[in-house]
C-alpha cells in the first residue's frame, strides 16, 4: 500500500543550492530542479537565463507529510533565502532568481498563506515571496540535477552546513548519498550484489531488519535482489516519477532511508526488490546473537 506523498515547489535563487539543502531534510524523499511558472513551453537553461521566458529556477520537492510537515519545510526554506529581495538571491540577479512557493494541491494553499502571514508579522519590511498554484514545471537539463553532489566545489549561495546531520555521522559518503539523497550506486559495484551468505540485512542508518538471505536471488541486474522483505511492515512504498519514469520506490519504515525500487519480474511471479548495497549492512548467521538479533537465528535452522 502506498503512503501519501505530497509535492511543493520552491524557488529561491540558483536551484543548485536550494535543491542540495532541501534534499537533506529528513522526510524529503525526492528533489528535482526545473523551470516554473513561465510564459513559454519547454524552456532551456539558456532561454531562462535571458529573463524573457518568465520562468524561475525552481525545485520540485516530494515529501512524506507523516515525517515532515509543509510548514517545517517552509521554515527551512526561509533559512536559506532573503524574503525581502526582488529578483535577486546572493550574487545572482534576474527574474529567474525570484523567490516563490507554488503549491500543487489546493489544500496546501492555506498552509502557505498562513505561514507567510505569520512571517510577515515578524518583520517590518515587506516579504516579496510569490505564492500561487504551480502552472507549469519543466525538468531542467540532466547536468543540473543533483549538481552539487556531482560537483562538491561548485558555486552555491546557500550555507549547506545549517542542517544538523549528526545522526548520520556514522555513514560513509556513499551510504549518506544513497539513503538520504536517493542516489543510486553503479550496477555491479555493490558488495552484496554477488553475495549469498546466510544472514540478515539491516538498514545501515538505524539497524532495522529489512531482508534475509533466504529471499535473496541472483537477478543479473547489478544490484542485490530480494523476492520480499522480512515483513511488509519493514518498508514503505512510494510512486517515483523521477528520470521520466514511473517506478515504485522502496524506503525503510523507521528511518525513511531510500533503499531502491520494486519491480514485478522476480522468480516464479514474485516481486524483485532491487536494493542498493550501500543502504544495507549484512549480519551473518554466526553473529546474530552477538549483534543483538538472536530472535532471527531460527530462520536458518
GIKAPE-V355432 format. One record per pair of residues at least 12 apart in sequence whose ideal C-beta (glycine too) atoms are under 10 Angstrom apart, sorted by the first residue. I is the first residue (numbers start at 0). GAP is how many residues later the second one is. If there is no record, write none. Layout:
# GIKAPE-V355432
i=I gap=GAP
i=I gap=GAP
This chain:
# GIKAPE-V355432
i=0 gap=231
i=0 gap=235
i=0 gap=236
i=1 gap=234
i=1 gap=235
i=1 gap=236
i=1 gap=237
i=1 gap=246
i=1 gap=247
i=2 gap=26
i=2 gap=61
i=2 gap=62
i=2 gap=63
i=2 gap=64
i=2 gap=233
i=2 gap=234
i=2 gap=235
i=2 gap=236
i=2 gap=248
i=2 gap=250
i=3 gap=60
i=3 gap=61
i=3 gap=62
i=3 gap=234
i=4 gap=24
i=4 gap=25
i=4 gap=57
i=4 gap=58
i=4 gap=59
i=4 gap=60
i=4 gap=61
i=4 gap=233
i=4 gap=234
i=4 gap=235
i=4 gap=236
i=4 gap=244
i=5 gap=23
i=5 gap=55
i=5 gap=56
i=5 gap=57
i=5 gap=58
i=5 gap=59
i=5 gap=62
i=5 gap=63
i=5 gap=64
i=5 gap=67
i=5 gap=97
i=5 gap=98
i=5 gap=99
i=5 gap=101
i=5 gap=102
i=6 gap=22
i=6 gap=23
i=6 gap=25
i=6 gap=53
i=6 gap=54
i=6 gap=55
i=6 gap=56
i=6 gap=95
i=6 gap=96
i=6 gap=97
i=6 gap=98
i=6 gap=101
i=6 gap=127
i=6 gap=130
i=6 gap=234
i=7 gap=14
i=7 gap=20
i=7 gap=51
i=7 gap=52
i=7 gap=53
i=7 gap=54
i=7 gap=55
i=7 gap=62
i=7 gap=65
i=7 gap=66
i=7 gap=69
i=7 gap=93
i=7 gap=94
i=7 gap=95
i=7 gap=96
i=7 gap=97
i=7 gap=100
i=7 gap=103
i=7 gap=104
i=7 gap=126
i=8 gap=23
i=8 gap=25
i=8 gap=27
i=8 gap=28
i=8 gap=47
i=8 gap=49
i=8 gap=50
i=8 gap=51
i=8 gap=52
i=8 gap=91
i=8 gap=92
i=8 gap=93
i=8 gap=94
i=8 gap=95
i=8 gap=123
i=8 gap=124
i=8 gap=125
i=8 gap=128
i=9 gap=12
i=9 gap=21
i=9 gap=26
i=9 gap=46
i=9 gap=48
i=9 gap=49
i=9 gap=50
i=9 gap=51
i=9 gap=63
i=9 gap=64
i=9 gap=66
i=9 gap=67
i=9 gap=70
i=9 gap=71
i=9 gap=89
i=9 gap=90
i=9 gap=91
i=9 gap=92
i=9 gap=119
i=10 gap=24
i=10 gap=25
i=10 gap=26
i=10 gap=44
i=10 gap=45
i=10 gap=46
i=10 gap=47
i=10 gap=48
i=10 gap=66
i=10 gap=70
i=10 gap=78
i=10 gap=85
i=10 gap=86
i=10 gap=87
i=10 gap=88
i=10 gap=89
i=10 gap=90
i=10 gap=91
i=10 gap=118
i=10 gap=119
i=11 gap=44
i=11 gap=45
i=11 gap=46
i=11 gap=47
i=11 gap=65
i=11 gap=66
i=11 gap=68
i=11 gap=69
i=11 gap=70
i=11 gap=71
i=11 gap=77
i=11 gap=78
i=11 gap=85
i=11 gap=86
i=11 gap=87
i=11 gap=88
i=11 gap=89
i=11 gap=117
i=11 gap=145
i=11 gap=146
i=12 gap=43
i=12 gap=44
i=12 gap=67
i=12 gap=68
i=12 gap=69
i=12 gap=72
i=12 gap=74
i=12 gap=75
i=12 gap=76
i=12 gap=77
i=12 gap=78
i=12 gap=79
i=12 gap=80
i=12 gap=81
i=12 gap=83
i=12 gap=84
i=12 gap=85
i=12 gap=86
i=12 gap=143
i=12 gap=144
i=12 gap=145
i=13 gap=19
i=13 gap=43
i=13 gap=75
i=13 gap=76
i=13 gap=77
i=13 gap=78
i=13 gap=82
i=13 gap=83
i=13 gap=130
i=13 gap=133
i=13 gap=140
i=13 gap=141
i=13 gap=142
i=13 gap=143
i=13 gap=144
i=14 gap=16
i=14 gap=17
i=14 gap=18
i=14 gap=19
i=14 gap=20
i=14 gap=21
i=14 gap=41
i=14 gap=42
i=14 gap=43
i=14 gap=44
i=14 gap=45
i=14 gap=81
i=14 gap=82
i=14 gap=125
i=14 gap=129
i=14 gap=130
i=14 gap=132
i=15 gap=17
i=15 gap=41
i=15 gap=43
i=15 gap=128
i=15 gap=129
i=15 gap=130
i=15 gap=131
i=15 gap=132
i=15 gap=133
i=15 gap=135
i=15 gap=138
i=15 gap=139
i=15 gap=140
i=15 gap=141
i=15 gap=142
i=16 gap=42
i=16 gap=63
i=16 gap=72
i=16 gap=73
i=16 gap=75
i=16 gap=130
i=16 gap=131
i=16 gap=137
i=16 gap=138
i=16 gap=139
i=16 gap=140
i=16 gap=141
i=16 gap=142
i=16 gap=143
i=17 gap=13
i=17 gap=15
i=17 gap=39
i=17 gap=40
i=17 gap=41
i=17 gap=43
i=17 gap=59
i=17 gap=62
i=17 gap=63
i=17 gap=71
i=17 gap=81
i=17 gap=138
i=17 gap=139
i=17 gap=140
i=18 gap=12
i=18 gap=13
i=18 gap=14
i=18 gap=15
i=18 gap=38
i=18 gap=39
i=18 gap=40
i=18 gap=41
i=18 gap=42
i=18 gap=121
i=18 gap=125
i=18 gap=126
i=18 gap=127
i=18 gap=128
i=18 gap=129
i=18 gap=130
i=18 gap=139
i=18 gap=162
i=19 gap=13
i=19 gap=39
i=19 gap=60
i=19 gap=126
i=19 gap=127
i=19 gap=128
i=19 gap=129
i=19 gap=132
i=19 gap=134
i=19 gap=136
i=19 gap=138
i=19 gap=140
i=19 gap=143
i=19 gap=161
i=20 gap=38
i=20 gap=55
i=20 gap=56
i=20 gap=58
i=20 gap=59
i=20 gap=127
i=20 gap=135
i=20 gap=137
i=20 gap=138
i=20 gap=139
i=20 gap=140
i=20 gap=141
i=20 gap=142
i=21 gap=37
i=21 gap=39
i=21 gap=41
i=21 gap=51
i=21 gap=54
i=21 gap=55
i=21 gap=58
i=21 gap=136
i=21 gap=141
i=22 gap=36
i=22 gap=38
i=22 gap=123
i=22 gap=125
i=22 gap=126
i=22 gap=140
i=22 gap=157
i=22 gap=158
i=22 gap=159
i=22 gap=160
i=23 gap=52
i=23 gap=136
i=23 gap=138
i=23 gap=139
i=23 gap=140
i=23 gap=141
i=23 gap=144
i=23 gap=152
i=23 gap=156
i=23 gap=157
i=24 gap=36
i=24 gap=38
i=24 gap=42
i=24 gap=43
i=24 gap=47
i=24 gap=48
i=24 gap=51
i=24 gap=52
i=24 gap=138
i=24 gap=155
i=25 gap=37
i=25 gap=38
i=25 gap=41
i=25 gap=42
i=25 gap=46
i=25 gap=137
i=25 gap=138
i=25 gap=139
i=25 gap=141
i=25 gap=142
i=25 gap=154
i=25 gap=229
i=25 gap=230
i=26 gap=36
i=26 gap=37
i=26 gap=38
i=26 gap=39
i=26 gap=40
i=26 gap=41
i=26 gap=42
i=26 gap=45
i=26 gap=46
i=26 gap=229
i=27 gap=33
i=27 gap=34
i=27 gap=35
i=27 gap=36
i=27 gap=39
i=27 gap=40
i=27 gap=45
i=27 gap=48
i=27 gap=152
i=27 gap=153
i=27 gap=154
i=27 gap=228
i=28 gap=32
i=28 gap=33
i=28 gap=34
i=28 gap=35
i=28 gap=38
i=28 gap=39
i=28 gap=153
i=28 gap=207
i=28 gap=209
i=28 gap=211
i=28 gap=213
i=28 gap=220
i=28 gap=222
i=28 gap=227
i=28 gap=229
i=29 gap=30
i=29 gap=31
i=29 gap=32
i=29 gap=33
i=29 gap=151
i=29 gap=152
i=29 gap=208
i=29 gap=210
i=29 gap=211
i=29 gap=212
i=29 gap=219
i=29 gap=228
i=30 gap=28
i=30 gap=29
i=30 gap=30
i=30 gap=31
i=30 gap=32
i=30 gap=114
i=30 gap=115
i=30 gap=150
i=30 gap=151
i=30 gap=211
i=31 gap=26
i=31 gap=27
i=31 gap=28
i=31 gap=29
i=31 gap=30
i=31 gap=105
i=31 gap=107
i=31 gap=108
i=31 gap=112
i=31 gap=113
i=31 gap=114
i=31 gap=209
i=31 gap=210
i=31 gap=211
i=32 gap=24
i=32 gap=25
i=32 gap=26
i=32 gap=27
i=32 gap=106
i=32 gap=107
i=32 gap=108
i=32 gap=111
i=32 gap=112
i=32 gap=113
i=32 gap=114
i=33 gap=14
i=33 gap=21
i=33 gap=22
i=33 gap=23
i=33 gap=24
i=33 gap=25
i=33 gap=26
i=33 gap=102
i=33 gap=103
i=33 gap=104
i=33 gap=105
i=33 gap=106
i=33 gap=107
i=33 gap=110
i=33 gap=111
i=34 gap=12
i=34 gap=13
i=34 gap=18
i=34 gap=19
i=34 gap=20
i=34 gap=21
i=34 gap=22
i=34 gap=23
i=34 gap=61
i=34 gap=101
i=34 gap=102
i=34 gap=103
i=34 gap=104
i=34 gap=105
i=34 gap=109
i=35 gap=18
i=35 gap=19
i=35 gap=20
i=35 gap=21
i=35 gap=22
i=35 gap=23
i=35 gap=24
i=35 gap=60
i=35 gap=64
i=35 gap=66
i=35 gap=94
i=35 gap=96
i=35 gap=98
i=35 gap=99
i=35 gap=100
i=35 gap=101
i=35 gap=102
i=36 gap=17
i=36 gap=18
i=36 gap=19
i=36 gap=21
i=36 gap=61
i=36 gap=63
i=36 gap=65
i=36 gap=93
i=36 gap=95
i=36 gap=96
i=36 gap=97
i=36 gap=98
i=36 gap=99
i=36 gap=100
i=37 gap=14
i=37 gap=15
i=37 gap=16
i=37 gap=17
i=37 gap=18
i=37 gap=20
i=37 gap=57
i=37 gap=58
i=37 gap=97
i=37 gap=98
i=37 gap=99
i=37 gap=100
i=38 gap=13
i=38 gap=14
i=38 gap=15
i=38 gap=16
i=38 gap=97
i=39 gap=12
i=39 gap=13
i=39 gap=14
i=39 gap=15
i=39 gap=96
i=39 gap=98
i=40 gap=12
i=40 gap=95
i=40 gap=97
i=41 gap=96
i=41 gap=97
i=42 gap=12
i=42 gap=53
i=42 gap=93
i=42 gap=95
i=42 gap=97
i=43 gap=94
i=43 gap=96
i=43 gap=97
i=44 gap=12
i=44 gap=51
i=44 gap=95
i=44 gap=96
i=44 gap=98
i=44 gap=99
i=45 gap=95
i=46 gap=49
i=47 gap=46
i=47 gap=47
i=47 gap=48
i=47 gap=90
i=47 gap=92
i=48 gap=45
i=48 gap=47
i=49 gap=44
i=49 gap=45
i=49 gap=46
i=50 gap=36
i=50 gap=42
i=50 gap=43
i=50 gap=44
i=50 gap=45
i=50 gap=46
i=51 gap=43
i=51 gap=44
i=52 gap=42
i=52 gap=43
i=52 gap=85
i=53 gap=41
i=53 gap=42
i=53 gap=82
i=54 gap=40
i=54 gap=41
i=54 gap=43
i=54 gap=81
i=54 gap=82
i=54 gap=83
i=55 gap=31
i=55 gap=38
i=55 gap=39
i=55 gap=40
i=55 gap=41
i=55 gap=42
i=55 gap=43
i=55 gap=44
i=55 gap=46
i=55 gap=74
i=56 gap=32
i=56 gap=35
i=56 gap=37
i=56 gap=39
i=56 gap=40
i=56 gap=41
i=56 gap=43
i=56 gap=83
i=56 gap=87
i=57 gap=38
i=57 gap=40
i=57 gap=42
i=57 gap=44
i=57 gap=76
i=57 gap=78
i=57 gap=79
i=57 gap=80
i=57 gap=82
i=58 gap=18
i=58 gap=78
i=58 gap=81
i=59 gap=42
i=59 gap=44
i=59 gap=74
i=59 gap=77
i=59 gap=79
i=59 gap=80
i=59 gap=181
i=59 gap=182
i=60 gap=12
i=60 gap=16
i=61 gap=42
i=61 gap=120
i=61 gap=176
i=61 gap=177
i=61 gap=178
i=61 gap=179
i=61 gap=180
i=61 gap=187
i=63 gap=172
i=63 gap=174
i=63 gap=187
i=63 gap=192
i=64 gap=43
i=65 gap=170
i=65 gap=190
i=66 gap=184
i=66 gap=189
i=67 gap=188
i=68 gap=42
i=69 gap=31
i=69 gap=33
i=69 gap=35
i=69 gap=37
i=69 gap=38
i=69 gap=41
i=69 gap=42
i=69 gap=45
i=70 gap=40
i=70 gap=41
i=70 gap=43
i=70 gap=44
i=70 gap=47
i=72 gap=28
i=72 gap=38
i=72 gap=42
i=73 gap=27
i=73 gap=37
i=73 gap=38
i=73 gap=41
i=73 gap=42
i=73 gap=44
i=73 gap=45
i=73 gap=55
i=74 gap=40
i=74 gap=44
i=75 gap=86
i=75 gap=87
i=76 gap=22
i=76 gap=24
i=76 gap=38
i=76 gap=52
i=77 gap=21
i=77 gap=23
i=77 gap=37
i=77 gap=38
i=77 gap=41
i=77 gap=49
i=77 gap=51
i=78 gap=79
i=78 gap=80
i=78 gap=83
i=78 gap=84
i=79 gap=77
i=79 gap=78
i=79 gap=79
i=79 gap=80
i=79 gap=82
i=79 gap=83
i=80 gap=18
i=80 gap=19
i=80 gap=48
i=80 gap=76
i=80 gap=77
i=81 gap=17
i=81 gap=46
i=81 gap=47
i=81 gap=75
i=82 gap=16
i=82 gap=33
i=82 gap=36
i=82 gap=37
i=82 gap=40
i=82 gap=42
i=82 gap=43
i=82 gap=44
i=82 gap=45
i=82 gap=46
i=83 gap=15
i=83 gap=39
i=83 gap=41
i=83 gap=42
i=83 gap=43
i=83 gap=44
i=83 gap=45
i=84 gap=12
i=84 gap=13
i=84 gap=14
i=84 gap=43
i=84 gap=44
i=85 gap=12
i=85 gap=13
i=85 gap=40
i=85 gap=42
i=86 gap=12
i=86 gap=41
i=88 gap=68
i=88 gap=69
i=89 gap=65
i=89 gap=66
i=89 gap=67
i=89 gap=68
i=90 gap=64
i=90 gap=66
i=91 gap=63
i=91 gap=65
i=96 gap=60
i=97 gap=30
i=97 gap=31
i=97 gap=32
i=98 gap=28
i=98 gap=29
i=98 gap=30
i=98 gap=31
i=98 gap=32
i=99 gap=28
i=99 gap=29
i=99 gap=30
i=99 gap=31
i=99 gap=32
i=99 gap=34
i=100 gap=12
i=100 gap=14
i=100 gap=15
i=100 gap=28
i=100 gap=29
i=100 gap=30
i=100 gap=31
i=100 gap=33
i=101 gap=28
i=101 gap=29
i=101 gap=30
i=101 gap=31
i=101 gap=32
i=101 gap=33
i=101 gap=34
i=101 gap=35
i=102 gap=28
i=102 gap=29
i=102 gap=30
i=102 gap=31
i=103 gap=29
i=103 gap=30
i=103 gap=33
i=104 gap=28
i=104 gap=29
i=105 gap=27
i=107 gap=25
i=108 gap=22
i=108 gap=23
i=108 gap=24
i=111 gap=17
i=111 gap=19
i=111 gap=20
i=111 gap=21
i=112 gap=18
i=114 gap=14
i=114 gap=16
i=115 gap=13
i=115 gap=14
i=115 gap=15
i=138 gap=103
i=138 gap=104
i=138 gap=105
i=141 gap=101
i=144 gap=97
i=144 gap=98
i=145 gap=31
i=145 gap=35
i=145 gap=36
i=145 gap=37
i=147 gap=12
i=148 gap=24
i=148 gap=28
i=148 gap=32
i=148 gap=34
i=149 gap=33
i=151 gap=21
i=164 gap=15
i=166 gap=38
i=166 gap=39
i=166 gap=88
i=167 gap=12
i=167 gap=36
i=167 gap=37
i=167 gap=87
i=167 gap=89
i=169 gap=34
i=169 gap=35
i=170 gap=33
i=170 gap=34
i=170 gap=86
i=170 gap=107
i=171 gap=32
i=171 gap=106
i=172 gap=105
i=173 gap=15
i=173 gap=16
i=173 gap=30
i=173 gap=102
i=173 gap=103
i=173 gap=104
i=173 gap=105
i=174 gap=29
i=174 gap=30
i=174 gap=82
i=174 gap=101
i=174 gap=102
i=174 gap=103
i=174 gap=104
i=174 gap=105
i=174 gap=106
i=175 gap=28
i=175 gap=29
i=175 gap=102
i=176 gap=81
i=176 gap=99
i=176 gap=101
i=177 gap=12
i=177 gap=26
i=177 gap=79
i=177 gap=80
i=177 gap=81
i=177 gap=82
i=177 gap=97
i=177 gap=98
i=177 gap=99
i=177 gap=100
i=177 gap=101
i=177 gap=102
i=178 gap=24
i=178 gap=25
i=178 gap=26
i=178 gap=27
i=178 gap=72
i=178 gap=73
i=178 gap=76
i=178 gap=77
i=178 gap=78
i=178 gap=79
i=178 gap=80
i=178 gap=97
i=178 gap=99
i=178 gap=100
i=178 gap=101
i=179 gap=25
i=179 gap=75
i=179 gap=76
i=179 gap=77
i=179 gap=78
i=180 gap=77
i=181 gap=58
i=181 gap=60
i=181 gap=67
i=181 gap=69
i=181 gap=75
i=181 gap=76
i=181 gap=77
i=181 gap=78
i=181 gap=94
i=182 gap=75
i=182 gap=93
i=182 gap=95
i=183 gap=39
i=183 gap=59
i=183 gap=74
i=183 gap=76
i=183 gap=77
i=183 gap=90
i=183 gap=92
i=183 gap=94
i=184 gap=37
i=184 gap=38
i=184 gap=75
i=184 gap=91
i=184 gap=92
i=184 gap=93
i=184 gap=94
i=185 gap=36
i=185 gap=37
i=186 gap=33
i=186 gap=34
i=186 gap=35
i=186 gap=36
i=186 gap=87
i=187 gap=32
i=187 gap=33
i=187 gap=34
i=187 gap=35
i=188 gap=33
i=188 gap=34
i=188 gap=87
i=188 gap=88
i=188 gap=89
i=189 gap=32
i=189 gap=33
i=189 gap=34
i=189 gap=85
i=189 gap=86
i=189 gap=87
i=189 gap=88
i=189 gap=89
i=189 gap=90
i=190 gap=33
i=190 gap=86
i=190 gap=87
i=190 gap=89
i=190 gap=91
i=191 gap=19
i=191 gap=21
i=191 gap=24
i=191 gap=31
i=191 gap=32
i=191 gap=33
i=191 gap=83
i=191 gap=84
i=191 gap=85
i=191 gap=86
i=191 gap=87
i=191 gap=88
i=191 gap=89
i=191 gap=90
i=192 gap=25
i=192 gap=26
i=192 gap=27
i=192 gap=28
i=192 gap=29
i=192 gap=30
i=192 gap=31
i=192 gap=32
i=192 gap=82
i=192 gap=83
i=192 gap=84
i=193 gap=24
i=193 gap=26
i=193 gap=28
i=193 gap=30
i=194 gap=18
i=194 gap=21
i=194 gap=23
i=194 gap=29
i=194 gap=82
i=194 gap=87
i=195 gap=17
i=195 gap=20
i=195 gap=21
i=195 gap=22
i=195 gap=28
i=196 gap=16
i=196 gap=19
i=196 gap=85
i=196 gap=87
i=196 gap=88
i=196 gap=89
i=197 gap=14
i=197 gap=15
i=197 gap=16
i=197 gap=18
i=197 gap=86
i=197 gap=87
i=197 gap=88
i=197 gap=90
i=197 gap=101
i=197 gap=102
i=198 gap=12
i=198 gap=13
i=198 gap=14
i=198 gap=15
i=198 gap=17
i=198 gap=83
i=198 gap=84
i=198 gap=85
i=198 gap=86
i=198 gap=87
i=198 gap=88
i=198 gap=89
i=198 gap=92
i=198 gap=94
i=198 gap=97
i=198 gap=100
i=198 gap=101
i=199 gap=12
i=199 gap=13
i=199 gap=14
i=199 gap=30
i=199 gap=80
i=199 gap=81
i=199 gap=82
i=199 gap=83
i=199 gap=84
i=199 gap=85
i=199 gap=87
i=199 gap=88
i=199 gap=91
i=199 gap=93
i=199 gap=96
i=199 gap=97
i=199 gap=99
i=199 gap=100
i=200 gap=12
i=200 gap=14
i=200 gap=15
i=200 gap=23
i=200 gap=25
i=200 gap=28
i=200 gap=29
i=200 gap=58
i=200 gap=74
i=200 gap=76
i=200 gap=78
i=200 gap=79
i=200 gap=80
i=200 gap=81
i=200 gap=82
i=201 gap=28
i=201 gap=32
i=201 gap=50
i=201 gap=78
i=201 gap=79
i=201 gap=80
i=201 gap=81
i=201 gap=89
i=201 gap=91
i=202 gap=31
i=202 gap=32
i=202 gap=48
i=202 gap=49
i=202 gap=50
i=202 gap=51
i=202 gap=52
i=202 gap=53
i=202 gap=54
i=202 gap=56
i=202 gap=76
i=202 gap=77
i=202 gap=78
i=203 gap=48
i=203 gap=51
i=203 gap=53
i=203 gap=55
i=203 gap=72
i=203 gap=73
i=203 gap=74
i=203 gap=75
i=203 gap=76
i=203 gap=77
i=203 gap=78
i=204 gap=47
i=204 gap=49
i=204 gap=50
i=204 gap=51
i=204 gap=52
i=204 gap=74
i=204 gap=76
i=205 gap=46
i=205 gap=48
i=205 gap=49
i=205 gap=50
i=205 gap=51
i=206 gap=47
i=206 gap=48
i=206 gap=74
i=206 gap=76
i=206 gap=84
i=206 gap=85
i=206 gap=86
i=207 gap=22
i=207 gap=26
i=207 gap=27
i=207 gap=44
i=207 gap=45
i=207 gap=46
i=207 gap=47
i=207 gap=49
i=208 gap=20
i=208 gap=21
i=208 gap=22
i=208 gap=25
i=208 gap=43
i=208 gap=74
i=208 gap=84
i=208 gap=86
i=208 gap=87
i=209 gap=16
i=209 gap=19
i=209 gap=20
i=209 gap=21
i=209 gap=24
i=209 gap=25
i=209 gap=40
i=209 gap=42
i=209 gap=43
i=209 gap=47
i=209 gap=49
i=209 gap=63
i=209 gap=65
i=209 gap=69
i=209 gap=70
i=209 gap=71
i=210 gap=13
i=210 gap=14
i=210 gap=15
i=210 gap=16
i=210 gap=17
i=210 gap=18
i=210 gap=19
i=210 gap=23
i=210 gap=24
i=210 gap=48
i=210 gap=62
i=210 gap=64
i=210 gap=69
i=210 gap=71
i=211 gap=14
i=211 gap=16
i=211 gap=17
i=211 gap=18
i=211 gap=73
i=211 gap=84
i=211 gap=87
i=211 gap=88
i=212 gap=13
i=212 gap=69
i=212 gap=71
i=212 gap=72
i=212 gap=86
i=212 gap=87
i=213 gap=12
i=213 gap=13
i=213 gap=14
i=213 gap=16
i=213 gap=85
i=213 gap=86
i=214 gap=12
i=214 gap=13
i=214 gap=14
i=214 gap=15
i=214 gap=51
i=214 gap=55
i=214 gap=56
i=214 gap=58
i=215 gap=57
i=215 gap=59
i=216 gap=49
i=216 gap=50
i=216 gap=53
i=216 gap=55
i=217 gap=49
i=218 gap=44
i=218 gap=46
i=218 gap=47
i=218 gap=48
i=218 gap=53
i=218 gap=54
i=218 gap=55
i=220 gap=42
i=220 gap=44
i=220 gap=51
i=220 gap=53
i=221 gap=52
i=222 gap=37
i=222 gap=38
i=222 gap=49
i=222 gap=50
i=222 gap=51
i=222 gap=52
i=222 gap=53
i=222 gap=54
i=223 gap=35
i=223 gap=36
i=223 gap=49
i=223 gap=50
i=223 gap=51
i=223 gap=52
i=223 gap=53
i=223 gap=55
i=223 gap=56
i=223 gap=58
i=224 gap=35
i=224 gap=38
i=224 gap=40
i=224 gap=41
i=224 gap=42
i=224 gap=46
i=224 gap=47
i=224 gap=48
i=224 gap=49
i=224 gap=50
i=225 gap=24
i=225 gap=33
i=225 gap=34
i=225 gap=36
i=225 gap=40
i=225 gap=44
i=225 gap=45
i=225 gap=46
i=225 gap=47
i=225 gap=48
i=225 gap=49
i=225 gap=54
i=226 gap=39
i=226 gap=40
i=226 gap=41
i=226 gap=42
i=226 gap=43
i=226 gap=44
i=226 gap=45
i=226 gap=46
i=227 gap=38
i=227 gap=42
i=227 gap=43
i=227 gap=44
i=227 gap=45
i=228 gap=21
i=228 gap=23
i=228 gap=24
i=228 gap=30
i=228 gap=33
i=228 gap=42
i=228 gap=44
i=228 gap=46
i=229 gap=66
i=229 gap=69
i=231 gap=21
i=232 gap=20
i=232 gap=21
i=233 gap=16
i=233 gap=18
i=233 gap=19
i=233 gap=20
i=233 gap=25
i=234 gap=14
i=234 gap=15
i=234 gap=16
i=234 gap=17
i=234 gap=18
i=234 gap=22
i=234 gap=24
i=234 gap=27
i=234 gap=38
i=234 gap=40
i=235 gap=13
i=235 gap=14
i=235 gap=15
i=235 gap=16
i=235 gap=17
i=235 gap=18
i=235 gap=20
i=235 gap=23
i=236 gap=12
i=236 gap=13
i=236 gap=14
i=236 gap=24
i=236 gap=25
i=237 gap=12
i=237 gap=13
i=237 gap=20
i=237 gap=23
i=239 gap=18
i=239 gap=21
i=239 gap=22
i=244 gap=16
i=246 gap=13
i=246 gap=14
i=246 gap=15
i=246 gap=16
i=246 gap=27
i=247 gap=12
i=247 gap=13
i=247 gap=14
i=247 gap=15
i=247 gap=16
i=247 gap=23
i=247 gap=25
i=248 gap=12
i=248 gap=13
i=249 gap=12
i=249 gap=21
i=249 gap=23
i=249 gap=24
i=249 gap=25
i=249 gap=26
i=249 gap=29
i=250 gap=28
i=251 gap=27
i=251 gap=28
i=254 gap=24
i=256 gap=19
i=256 gap=22
i=256 gap=23
i=257 gap=17
i=257 gap=18
i=257 gap=21
i=258 gap=14
i=258 gap=15
i=258 gap=16
i=258 gap=17
i=258 gap=19
i=258 gap=20
i=258 gap=21
i=259 gap=12
i=259 gap=13
i=259 gap=14
i=259 gap=15
i=259 gap=16
i=259 gap=17
i=259 gap=19
i=259 gap=20
i=260 gap=12
i=260 gap=13
i=260 gap=14
i=260 gap=15
i=261 gap=12
i=261 gap=13
i=282 gap=13
i=283 gap=16
i=284 gap=12
i=284 gap=14
i=284 gap=15
i=284 gap=16
i=285 gap=14
i=287 gap=12
